[in-house]
Amino acid sequence: MNKYRSHNCSQLSDKDKEKSVQLSGWLHRKRDHGNLLFVDLRDHFGITQCVIENKNKNFSVLEKLKPESVISVLGKVVKREKGTENLDLKTGMIEVNIETIKILSESKDLPMPVFGEQDYPEDIRLKYRFLDLRRNEMHNNIILRSKIISFIRNEMSKLGFLEFQTPILTSSSPEGARDFLVPSRLNPGKFYALPQAPQQFKQLIMVSGFDKYFQIAPCFRDEDARADRSPGEFYQLDVEMSFVEQEDIFQVIEKLMINLFKSFSSKKLMFEKFPRIPYDEAMLKYGSDKPDLRNPLLIYDLTNIFTREDVTFDIFKKLVKAGSKVRCIVTKKTHDKPRSFFDNIDKWAKEEGASGLAYFTLEKNEKISAKGPVGKFFKEDALKEIMKITSSEVGDSFFFTCGKKSDVEKISSLAREKIAKDLKLIDESKFAFCWIVDYPMFELDNLSKKIIFSHNPFSMPQGDISKLDFKNPLGFKAYQYDIVCNGVELSSGAIRNHMPELMYKLFKIAGYEKKDVDEKFSGMINALSYGAPPHGGIAPGIDRIVMLLANEKNIREVTLFPLNQNAQDLLMNAPSDIDEKSLKELNIKKIEVKKD
């Protein structure tokens, strides 16, 4: 028998009655009943209740022992008395009568509790992450993560993909975020960059003649934290395929996601065939390129309504005349909602930085009219036209916003989410996947007024390459796509540009001369010059997938040792100071940064 245990803490049942057993684990919880002391013993697998009588010489030792100390107990399995069973535990029908105990490791006073699932400040949880990970919910999240990754690996292998590992120390690349830089000791004054993604390497794998590649890839980006994004590092399922079109990649990823989400969740999939939504349509209907399709509310463009003579809402009319856009959200049969419902939404919009949301409700006595603060500005014919455009009915309510296109998209998207939550329209029992397709290749930077890549710079533009109008690059659409689930972007992807001369032309539009491309992407551009297959790929975020399947709202709840909001590892005290000797070896001189 193993010197520490004959069974783990989830194995024993009433079939083991009268067996002598040895268990080891953490002292999870104690309950002192005077002559009896009940101990919940916990290990990785579960919990077993143990009991010791006060006449046992180990009683006082165990009584004084602090929670989370590690002990080994030897005892006999007995069936619990009727009425004391715990059906929530696998071992809930039995308990172990302790005969002897051995203290393997004593715990100090805990800075945070492990028993229970009470909220605790995040910085405390991250500083004592080893304790936080003992908590049942966190422990199960990390186990789930491991199982999901194993499942993905197995599925990708079944689909004919080979797993390769790409370099961690590489060159800087404009992926859209700041690089983490590593100084080179052997090459003074030069730096490696940790990969933001294996973008160039996975394309080089295709150029090298391999057909299908995947990797559970670590990625490093020096960016600010968000609920669905950790600063520092994250993991993605990196995928690349040769001789494929966009739809080929969709079929692989859809099959993987359907199998994965059906295997690890009881929630239903809204779509077995994921909708393909063009980017422009998504921005109009949902105000966002990561829409939550569980939300039935749609956004409508009603700009032209405010050019009518029978609409006298002058504030909006003047803005529209100056080039502003009007967006509207319709809520079905909300005419009986109290005034506070509408006023709260208007107040919320102002708190979000908008001027508010104008609103009214359609009603009909002798004729159709609008009830609400701005209802008087709309004649019946205008209201009928609004009803036609929005497929609305009497009893429905309308929320309007007006401003620059980017501003109204942002606030209408947020309002769509806010109103849906207030009306409890989101079905939390479902997963709604979709593809966002037909992204613009370029966009105009608002600050510099220069044309920049809107997505991945290595993407292939759509259409006949020989007929592309390089004088109008803002009209280019690219074979770029995102996969979205429940309003969370899981990944971006693209069919790649495998033509060096075309790449030079596209980069020139974004302000890169040929020498810049040759310098920044020397390996890539050189490889593409020696015969490159058409290829494409995608990279769904592992952390975000696990977050969804674990029903968590924050990505740090499914990550072993995440950084905090300030990109600090409070457990290992990183980033940390480096001694002068090490700095000298790296040819780095430390300078004092003056604080404001």
C-alpha positions as CSV (number, residue, x, y, z in Angstrom):
1,M,0.0,0.0,0.0
2,N,1.1,3.5,-0.7
3,K,2.5,5.0,2.5
4,Y,0.1,8.0,2.3
5,R,-3.2,6.5,1.1
6,S,-5.1,3.4,0.2
7,H,-7.9,5.5,-1.3
8,N,-8.4,9.1,-2.4
9,C,-11.0,11.3,-0.8
10,S,-13.8,10.6,-3.3
11,Q,-13.5,6.8,-3.7
12,L,-15.1,5.4,-0.6
13,S,-18.8,4.2,-0.5
14,D,-21.0,2.0,1.7
15,K,-19.5,-1.0,-0.2
16,D,-16.3,-0.3,1.7
17,K,-18.0,-0.6,5.1
18,E,-15.7,-2.0,7.8
19,K,-12.5,-1.6,5.7
20,S,-9.4,-0.2,7.2
21,V,-8.2,2.7,5.1
22,Q,-5.6,5.4,5.0
23,L,-6.5,8.8,3.6
24,S,-4.3,11.9,3.1
25,G,-5.3,15.5,2.4
26,W,-6.0,18.9,3.6
27,L,-8.0,19.7,6.8
28,H,-10.9,21.4,5.0
29,R,-13.3,22.0,7.9
30,K,-13.8,21.0,11.5
31,R,-17.0,20.7,13.6
32,D,-16.6,20.1,17.3
33,H,-19.5,18.3,19.0
34,G,-17.8,18.0,22.4
35,N,-17.2,14.3,22.6
36,L,-16.9,14.0,18.8
37,L,-14.8,16.0,16.3
38,F,-15.9,15.8,12.7
39,V,-13.2,16.6,10.1
40,D,-13.8,17.1,6.3
41,L,-10.6,15.8,4.7
42,R,-10.0,17.1,1.1
43,D,-7.7,16.1,-1.7
44,H,-7.7,16.8,-5.4
45,F,-10.5,14.3,-5.9
46,G,-13.0,15.2,-3.3
47,I,-14.0,15.2,0.4
48,T,-14.4,12.5,3.0
49,Q,-15.9,13.1,6.4
50,C,-13.8,11.7,9.2
51,V,-14.7,11.5,12.9
52,I,-12.7,11.1,16.1
53,E,-13.8,10.5,19.6
54,N,-12.5,12.6,22.5
55,K,-11.1,9.4,24.2
56,N,-8.7,9.1,21.3
57,K,-5.2,10.4,22.2
58,N,-5.1,12.3,18.9
59,F,-8.3,14.2,19.6
60,S,-6.6,17.2,21.2
61,V,-3.9,17.3,18.5
62,L,-6.6,17.4,15.8
63,E,-8.7,19.9,17.7
64,K,-5.8,22.4,17.8
65,L,-4.8,21.9,14.2
66,K,-5.4,24.8,11.9
67,P,-7.5,24.5,8.7
68,E,-5.5,23.6,5.5
69,S,-2.9,21.6,7.4
70,V,-2.0,18.4,5.6
71,I,-2.6,15.2,7.5
72,S,-2.8,11.4,7.0
73,V,-5.4,9.4,8.8
74,L,-5.8,5.7,9.4
75,G,-9.2,4.4,10.3
76,K,-12.3,2.2,9.6
77,V,-15.1,3.0,7.1
78,V,-18.5,3.0,8.7
79,K,-22.0,3.8,7.3
80,R,-23.4,7.2,8.4
81,E,-26.4,7.1,10.7
82,K,-29.7,7.5,8.9
83,G,-30.6,11.2,8.3
84,T,-26.9,12.3,8.4
85,E,-26.0,11.3,4.9
86,N,-24.7,14.0,2.5
87,L,-26.0,13.4,-1.0
88,D,-23.9,16.2,-2.4
89,L,-20.7,14.2,-1.8
90,K,-19.7,11.0,-3.6
91,T,-18.6,9.8,-0.2
92,G,-21.7,11.1,1.6
93,M,-23.0,7.7,2.7
94,I,-20.0,6.9,4.8
95,E,-17.5,8.3,7.2
96,V,-14.1,7.2,8.5
97,N,-13.6,6.6,12.2
98,I,-10.1,7.9,12.9
99,E,-7.7,5.6,14.8
100,T,-4.4,7.4,14.2
101,I,-3.3,10.6,12.5
102,K,0.0,11.9,11.2
103,I,0.6,15.6,10.6
104,L,2.4,15.9,7.3
105,S,2.5,19.7,7.1
106,E,1.0,22.4,9.4
107,S,-0.6,25.5,8.0
108,K,-0.3,29.1,9.3
109,D,-3.3,31.3,9.9
110,L,-5.0,31.7,6.5
111,P,-5.0,35.1,4.8
112,M,-8.2,34.0,3.0
113,P,-10.6,31.1,3.5
114,V,-10.6,28.0,1.3
115,F,-13.8,26.6,2.7
116,G,-16.8,28.3,1.0
117,E,-16.9,30.3,-2.1
118,Q,-17.1,33.8,-0.7
119,D,-15.7,36.7,-2.7
120,Y,-12.4,38.1,-1.7
121,P,-10.3,41.0,-3.1
122,E,-8.6,40.0,-6.3
123,D,-5.2,41.1,-5.2
124,I,-5.4,38.9,-2.1
125,R,-6.5,36.0,-4.3
126,L,-3.7,36.5,-6.7
127,K,-1.0,36.9,-4.0
128,Y,-2.1,33.6,-2.4
129,R,-3.2,31.9,-5.7
130,F,-2.1,28.5,-4.4
131,L,-4.8,28.9,-1.7
132,D,-7.3,30.3,-4.2
133,L,-6.8,27.3,-6.4
134,R,-7.7,25.0,-3.6
135,R,-11.2,26.4,-3.6
136,N,-13.7,24.0,-5.2
137,E,-14.9,26.4,-8.0
138,M,-11.4,27.5,-9.0
139,H,-10.0,23.9,-8.8
140,N,-12.8,22.6,-11.0
141,N,-12.2,25.5,-13.5
142,I,-8.6,24.5,-14.0
143,I,-9.5,20.8,-14.3
144,L,-12.0,21.8,-16.9
145,R,-9.3,23.8,-18.8
146,S,-7.0,20.7,-18.9
147,K,-9.8,18.5,-20.2
148,I,-10.8,21.0,-22.9
149,I,-7.2,21.3,-24.1
150,S,-6.9,17.5,-24.2
151,F,-10.2,17.2,-26.1
152,I,-9.0,19.9,-28.6
153,R,-5.7,18.1,-29.2
154,N,-7.5,14.8,-29.8
155,E,-10.1,16.4,-32.2
156,M,-7.4,18.2,-34.2
157,S,-5.4,15.0,-34.6
158,K,-8.5,13.1,-35.8
159,L,-9.0,15.9,-38.4
160,G,-5.5,15.2,-39.8
161,F,-3.7,18.2,-38.2
162,L,-0.1,17.9,-37.0
163,E,1.0,19.7,-33.8
164,F,4.2,21.7,-34.1
165,Q,5.9,24.2,-31.7
166,T,7.1,27.5,-33.0
167,P,9.8,29.8,-31.5
168,I,9.3,31.9,-28.4
169,L,12.3,34.2,-29.0
170,T,11.7,35.9,-32.3
171,S,11.6,39.3,-34.0
172,S,9.2,42.2,-33.4
173,S,6.1,42.2,-35.6
174,P,3.3,44.7,-35.9
175,E,0.4,42.5,-34.6
176,G,-1.6,45.4,-33.2
177,A,-0.2,45.4,-29.6
178,R,3.0,46.2,-27.9
179,D,5.7,43.6,-27.8
180,F,7.5,42.2,-24.8
181,L,11.2,42.7,-25.5
182,V,14.1,40.5,-24.4
183,P,17.6,41.9,-24.6
184,S,20.2,39.8,-26.3
185,R,23.5,39.3,-24.4
186,L,25.4,37.9,-27.4
187,N,24.1,40.7,-29.7
188,P,24.5,43.9,-27.7
189,G,21.9,46.6,-28.3
190,K,19.5,44.2,-30.0
191,F,16.3,42.6,-28.7
192,Y,14.2,39.5,-29.2
193,A,10.4,39.9,-29.0
194,L,8.1,37.4,-27.5
195,P,5.5,36.4,-30.1
196,Q,2.2,38.2,-30.0
197,A,1.1,35.2,-32.1
198,P,2.9,32.6,-34.3
199,Q,1.5,34.4,-37.3
200,Q,4.6,34.4,-39.6
201,F,5.9,31.0,-38.4
202,K,2.6,29.2,-39.1
203,Q,2.6,30.6,-42.6
204,L,6.2,29.5,-43.0
205,I,5.1,26.0,-42.0
206,M,2.6,26.0,-44.9
207,V,5.3,27.3,-47.3
208,S,7.5,24.4,-46.0
209,G,5.1,22.0,-47.5
210,F,3.1,20.8,-44.5
211,D,-0.7,20.7,-45.1
212,K,-2.4,21.2,-41.7
213,Y,-0.9,22.6,-38.6
214,F,-2.1,23.3,-35.1
215,Q,-0.6,24.4,-31.8
216,I,-1.8,25.3,-28.3
217,A,0.3,28.4,-28.6
218,P,1.4,30.9,-25.9
219,C,1.1,34.5,-27.0
220,F,2.5,37.6,-25.3
221,R,1.1,41.1,-25.6
222,D,1.9,44.1,-23.5
223,E,-1.7,45.4,-23.3
224,D,-4.2,46.5,-20.7
225,A,-6.3,44.0,-18.9
226,R,-10.0,43.4,-19.5
227,A,-12.5,40.9,-18.3
228,D,-12.0,38.8,-21.5
229,R,-8.3,39.5,-21.8
230,S,-5.3,39.2,-19.5
231,P,-2.3,41.3,-19.8
232,G,0.9,39.5,-20.5
233,E,0.3,36.0,-21.8
234,F,-2.6,34.0,-23.1
235,Y,-3.1,30.8,-25.1
236,Q,-4.7,30.2,-28.4
237,L,-5.5,27.2,-30.7
238,D,-3.3,28.2,-33.6
239,V,-4.5,26.7,-36.9
240,E,-3.2,27.0,-40.5
241,M,-4.2,25.0,-43.6
242,S,-2.9,24.9,-47.2
243,F,-4.9,24.9,-50.4
244,V,-8.1,26.1,-48.7
245,E,-10.7,28.7,-49.1
246,Q,-12.5,30.6,-46.3
247,E,-15.4,28.0,-46.1
248,D,-12.9,25.1,-45.6
249,I,-11.7,26.7,-42.4
250,F,-15.2,27.4,-41.3
251,Q,-16.2,23.8,-41.6
252,V,-13.2,22.6,-39.5
253,I,-13.7,25.1,-36.7
254,E,-17.5,24.7,-36.7
255,K,-17.1,20.9,-36.3
256,L,-14.6,21.4,-33.5
257,M,-16.7,24.0,-31.6
258,I,-19.9,22.0,-31.9
259,N,-18.3,18.8,-30.6
260,L,-16.4,20.8,-27.9
261,F,-19.4,22.7,-26.6
262,K,-21.7,19.8,-26.7
263,S,-19.2,17.7,-24.8
264,F,-18.5,20.2,-22.0
265,S,-21.8,22.0,-21.5
266,S,-25.5,21.2,-21.1
267,K,-26.4,24.4,-22.8
268,K,-28.0,24.3,-26.2
269,L,-26.5,25.6,-29.5
270,M,-28.7,28.1,-31.2
271,F,-27.2,27.3,-34.6
272,E,-25.7,24.0,-35.8
273,K,-24.7,26.0,-38.9
274,F,-23.1,29.2,-37.8
275,P,-24.6,32.3,-39.5
276,R,-22.2,34.3,-41.8
277,I,-22.8,38.0,-41.1
278,P,-21.0,40.6,-43.3
279,Y,-19.1,43.2,-41.2
280,D,-21.2,46.1,-42.6
281,E,-24.4,44.3,-41.7
282,A,-23.2,43.5,-38.2
283,M,-22.3,47.1,-37.5
284,L,-25.7,48.3,-38.7
285,K,-27.9,45.6,-37.0
286,Y,-25.9,45.2,-33.8
287,G,-23.6,48.2,-33.6
288,S,-20.7,45.8,-33.1
289,D,-18.7,43.1,-34.9
290,K,-19.1,40.8,-31.9
291,P,-22.8,40.6,-31.5
292,D,-24.6,38.5,-29.0
293,L,-27.2,36.7,-31.1
294,R,-29.1,35.5,-28.1
295,N,-30.3,39.1,-27.9
296,P,-33.3,39.5,-30.2
297,L,-33.1,43.3,-30.4
298,L,-32.0,44.9,-33.7
299,I,-30.7,48.3,-34.5
300,Y,-32.2,50.2,-37.5
301,D,-30.9,53.1,-39.5
302,L,-33.6,55.9,-39.4
303,T,-31.4,58.7,-40.7
304,N,-33.7,59.5,-43.7
305,I,-36.8,59.8,-41.4
306,F,-35.3,63.0,-40.1
307,T,-35.2,64.6,-43.6
308,R,-39.0,64.5,-43.8
309,E,-41.1,67.6,-43.4
310,D,-43.6,65.8,-41.1
311,V,-40.8,65.2,-38.6
312,T,-40.1,68.3,-36.6
313,F,-37.5,67.1,-34.1
314,D,-35.1,69.9,-34.9
315,I,-32.2,68.8,-32.8
316,F,-31.8,65.6,-34.8
317,K,-32.8,67.2,-38.1
318,K,-29.9,69.7,-37.8
319,L,-27.4,67.0,-36.9
320,V,-28.5,64.8,-39.8
321,K,-28.2,67.8,-42.2
322,A,-24.6,68.2,-40.9
323,G,-23.8,64.5,-41.7
324,S,-24.9,62.7,-38.5
325,K,-26.6,59.3,-38.5
326,V,-29.6,58.1,-36.5
327,R,-30.0,54.7,-35.1
328,C,-33.1,53.2,-33.4
329,I,-33.8,50.2,-31.2
330,V,-37.3,48.8,-31.1
331,T,-38.6,46.9,-28.0
332,K,-41.7,44.8,-28.6
333,K,-44.9,45.4,-26.6
334,T,-43.4,47.6,-23.9
335,H,-46.1,50.3,-23.9
336,D,-47.1,49.3,-20.4
337,K,-43.7,49.7,-18.9
338,P,-43.6,52.5,-16.3
339,R,-42.0,55.9,-17.1
340,S,-39.1,55.0,-14.8
341,F,-38.1,52.1,-17.2
342,F,-37.6,54.6,-20.1
343,D,-36.0,57.3,-17.9
344,N,-33.5,54.9,-16.4
345,I,-32.3,53.9,-19.9
346,D,-32.0,57.6,-20.9
347,K,-30.0,58.3,-17.7
348,W,-27.8,55.3,-18.3
349,A,-27.0,56.6,-21.8
350,K,-25.9,59.9,-20.4
351,E,-23.7,58.1,-17.9
352,E,-22.1,56.3,-20.9
353,G,-21.2,59.7,-22.4
354,A,-24.0,60.0,-24.9
355,S,-26.5,62.9,-24.9
356,G,-29.2,60.4,-23.9
357,L,-31.7,58.3,-25.8
358,A,-34.8,59.9,-27.2
359,Y,-37.8,57.6,-26.9
360,F,-41.5,57.2,-27.6
361,T,-44.1,54.4,-27.6
362,L,-46.6,53.8,-30.4
363,E,-50.3,53.9,-29.5
364,K,-53.6,54.1,-31.5
365,N,-56.9,55.6,-30.7
366,E,-58.4,57.1,-33.8
367,K,-55.1,57.2,-35.4
368,I,-51.5,56.1,-34.8
369,S,-49.6,58.5,-32.5
370,A,-46.4,58.5,-30.4
371,K,-46.4,58.8,-26.6
372,G,-43.3,60.1,-24.9
373,P,-41.0,63.1,-24.6
374,V,-40.3,63.3,-28.4
375,G,-43.5,61.7,-29.7
376,K,-45.2,65.1,-30.5
377,F,-42.5,65.7,-33.2
378,F,-43.7,62.8,-35.5
379,K,-46.8,62.9,-37.6
380,E,-48.8,59.8,-38.4
381,D,-47.4,59.2,-41.9
382,A,-43.8,59.4,-40.5
383,L,-44.7,56.9,-37.8
384,K,-46.2,54.5,-40.4
385,E,-42.9,54.8,-42.3
386,I,-41.0,54.0,-39.2
387,M,-43.2,51.0,-38.5
388,K,-42.6,49.8,-42.1
389,I,-38.8,50.1,-41.8
390,T,-38.6,48.4,-38.4
391,S,-41.5,45.9,-38.8
392,S,-43.0,47.3,-35.6
393,E,-46.5,47.5,-34.2
394,V,-48.7,49.6,-32.0
395,G,-47.5,49.0,-28.4
396,D,-43.8,48.9,-29.3
397,S,-41.3,51.4,-28.0
398,F,-38.5,53.2,-29.9
399,F,-35.1,54.5,-28.6
400,F,-33.1,56.9,-30.8
401,T,-29.6,58.1,-30.8
402,C,-27.9,60.6,-33.2
403,G,-24.3,61.5,-33.9
404,K,-21.2,60.5,-35.8
405,K,-21.4,57.0,-37.3
406,S,-18.8,55.5,-35.0
407,D,-20.4,57.1,-31.9
408,V,-24.0,55.9,-32.7
409,E,-22.7,52.4,-33.4
410,K,-21.0,52.3,-30.0
411,I,-23.9,53.7,-27.9
412,S,-26.6,51.7,-29.8
413,S,-24.6,48.5,-29.3
414,L,-24.3,49.2,-25.6
415,A,-28.0,50.2,-25.4
416,R,-29.0,47.0,-27.2
417,E,-27.2,45.0,-24.4
418,K,-28.5,47.2,-21.6
419,I,-32.2,47.1,-22.7
420,A,-32.1,43.3,-23.4
421,K,-30.7,42.7,-19.8
422,D,-33.4,45.0,-18.3
423,L,-36.1,43.2,-20.2
424,K,-34.5,39.8,-19.4
425,L,-34.4,38.9,-23.1
426,I,-31.1,37.0,-23.0
427,D,-31.5,33.2,-22.9
428,E,-28.5,32.2,-20.7
429,S,-29.1,28.5,-21.5
430,K,-27.8,28.8,-25.0
431,F,-24.6,29.4,-27.0
432,A,-25.0,31.5,-30.1
433,F,-22.0,31.3,-32.5
434,C,-21.6,33.3,-35.7
435,W,-19.0,34.3,-38.2
436,I,-18.3,38.0,-39.0
437,V,-17.0,38.1,-42.6
438,D,-16.1,40.6,-45.4
439,Y,-14.0,42.9,-43.2
440,P,-12.6,46.1,-44.9
441,M,-9.0,45.6,-45.8
442,F,-8.1,49.2,-44.8
443,E,-9.6,52.0,-42.7
444,L,-8.9,55.7,-42.1
445,D,-7.1,56.4,-38.8
446,N,-9.1,59.2,-37.1
447,L,-6.0,60.8,-35.6
448,S,-3.4,60.6,-38.3
449,K,-5.9,60.6,-41.2
450,K,-3.7,58.0,-42.8
451,I,-4.9,54.7,-44.3
452,I,-4.0,51.7,-42.1
453,F,-4.7,48.0,-42.1
454,S,-8.0,47.4,-40.3
455,H,-7.3,43.7,-39.4
456,N,-4.4,41.4,-40.3
457,P,-1.9,42.9,-42.7
458,F,-1.1,39.4,-44.3
459,S,-4.7,38.9,-45.5
460,M,-5.8,38.3,-49.1
461,P,-8.1,41.0,-50.6
462,Q,-11.3,39.7,-52.2
463,G,-12.1,39.8,-55.9
464,D,-10.1,39.5,-59.0
465,I,-6.6,40.7,-58.1
466,S,-5.9,42.0,-61.6
467,K,-8.9,44.3,-61.3
468,L,-8.3,45.8,-57.8
469,D,-8.7,49.6,-57.8
470,F,-5.6,50.7,-55.8
471,K,-6.7,54.3,-56.1
472,N,-9.7,53.4,-53.8
473,P,-8.2,51.0,-51.2
474,L,-10.9,51.9,-48.6
475,G,-13.3,50.0,-50.8
476,F,-11.2,46.7,-50.5
477,K,-12.8,43.8,-48.7
478,A,-10.6,41.1,-47.3
479,Y,-10.9,37.4,-46.7
480,Q,-10.8,38.2,-43.0
481,Y,-13.2,36.7,-40.4
482,D,-14.0,36.5,-36.7
483,I,-15.8,33.8,-34.9
484,V,-18.0,35.1,-32.1
485,C,-20.0,33.4,-29.3
486,N,-22.5,35.1,-27.0
487,G,-20.9,38.5,-27.7
488,V,-17.4,37.3,-27.1
489,E,-14.9,37.3,-29.9
490,L,-13.1,34.0,-29.8
491,S,-10.8,34.5,-32.7
492,S,-9.8,36.4,-35.9
493,G,-8.6,34.6,-39.0
494,A,-7.9,35.1,-42.6
495,I,-7.0,33.7,-46.0
496,R,-3.4,34.8,-46.3
497,N,-1.8,36.8,-49.0
498,H,0.8,34.4,-50.6
499,M,1.9,36.8,-53.4
500,P,5.0,38.9,-52.6
501,E,4.3,41.6,-55.2
502,L,0.7,42.0,-54.1
503,M,2.0,42.3,-50.5
504,Y,4.4,45.1,-51.4
505,K,1.5,47.0,-53.0
506,L,-0.8,46.6,-50.0
507,F,1.8,47.5,-47.5
508,K,2.6,50.6,-49.6
509,I,-1.0,51.8,-49.2
510,A,-0.5,51.6,-45.4
511,G,2.7,53.7,-45.6
512,Y,5.3,50.9,-45.8
513,E,8.0,51.1,-48.5
514,K,9.5,48.0,-50.0
515,K,12.6,48.3,-47.9
516,D,10.4,48.5,-44.7
517,V,8.6,45.3,-45.7
518,D,11.9,43.5,-46.5
519,E,13.3,44.6,-43.1
520,K,10.4,43.8,-40.9
521,F,9.2,40.6,-42.7
522,S,12.4,39.4,-44.3
523,G,11.8,35.7,-43.5
524,M,8.2,35.8,-44.7
525,I,8.7,37.8,-47.9
526,N,11.7,35.6,-48.8
527,A,9.8,32.4,-48.3
528,L,6.8,33.5,-50.3
529,S,9.2,34.2,-53.2
530,Y,10.0,30.4,-53.5
531,G,6.6,29.1,-54.2
532,A,3.9,29.4,-51.6
533,P,0.5,27.6,-51.6
534,P,-2.7,29.5,-51.0
535,H,-3.3,29.1,-47.3
536,G,-5.3,30.4,-44.4
537,G,-6.0,30.0,-40.7
538,I,-7.5,31.1,-37.5
539,A,-6.6,31.1,-33.8
540,P,-9.5,30.7,-31.3
541,G,-8.6,31.8,-27.8
542,I,-8.3,28.9,-25.3
543,D,-8.8,31.1,-22.3
544,R,-12.0,32.6,-23.7
545,I,-13.4,29.2,-24.7
546,V,-12.8,27.9,-21.2
547,M,-14.4,31.1,-19.7
548,L,-17.6,30.4,-21.7
549,L,-17.7,26.7,-20.8
550,A,-17.1,27.4,-17.1
551,N,-19.8,30.1,-17.1
552,E,-17.3,32.7,-15.9
553,K,-17.3,36.4,-16.7
554,N,-13.6,37.0,-16.1
555,I,-10.8,35.2,-17.8
556,R,-8.6,35.2,-14.7
557,E,-11.1,32.7,-13.2
558,V,-9.9,30.1,-15.6
559,T,-6.2,30.9,-15.6
560,L,-3.7,29.2,-13.2
561,F,-1.5,32.1,-12.4
562,P,-2.7,35.3,-14.1
563,L,-1.3,38.8,-13.8
564,N,-3.4,41.5,-12.1
565,Q,-4.8,44.6,-13.8
566,N,-1.4,46.3,-13.5
567,A,0.3,43.4,-15.2
568,Q,1.9,42.3,-12.0
569,D,2.4,38.7,-10.7
570,L,1.8,39.3,-7.0
571,L,2.7,35.7,-6.1
572,M,6.1,35.6,-7.7
573,N,6.7,39.4,-7.3
574,A,7.1,40.0,-11.1
575,P,8.2,42.2,-12.7
576,S,11.1,42.6,-10.4
577,D,14.4,44.6,-10.2
578,I,17.5,43.1,-11.8
579,D,20.9,43.4,-10.2
580,E,23.6,45.6,-11.8
581,K,25.7,42.6,-12.8
582,S,22.9,41.1,-14.9
583,L,22.2,44.5,-16.5
584,K,25.8,45.0,-17.4
585,E,26.0,41.6,-19.0
586,L,23.0,42.7,-21.2
587,N,24.6,46.0,-22.0
588,I,21.7,47.8,-20.3
589,K,22.0,50.9,-18.2
590,K,19.2,51.7,-15.8
591,I,17.9,55.3,-15.7
592,E,15.7,57.0,-13.2
593,V,12.2,57.7,-14.5
594,K,10.8,60.9,-13.1
595,K,7.3,60.6,-11.7
596,D,4.7,63.3,-12.3
